[in-house]
């Protein structure tokens, strides 16, 4: 049975987006700011894409923005196996702070959150 909790679904799964609520995903990827979400590109015609969102776009405090940047940089620069549990915990804490500052549904996608193995629409299952 597929979970009704949107946090347990991929950002590309239709079940992952609760009506009337913004979803932000936290994960690291290639030196980018580690917050992702859907937004409208001002193309002609406008189109929705899932991409990286910067701290100014999100209206984040300087402290949270710096914390997220440092967290992503630590991963990109390499972690020893003994450092990984503390790094994962720090990411979870930052995701909680992001939710508090933005009021969004924040999904921390490390290592497997956001992928319901029973959902036929979740990529990466």
Secondary structure, 3 states (H helix, E strand, C coil): CCCCCHHHCCCCCHHHCCCCCCEEEECCCCCCCCEEEEEEECCCCCEEEEEECCHHHHCCCHHHHHHHHHHHHHHHCCCCHHHHHHHHHHHHHHHHHHHHHHCCEEEECCCCCCCCCCCCCCCCC
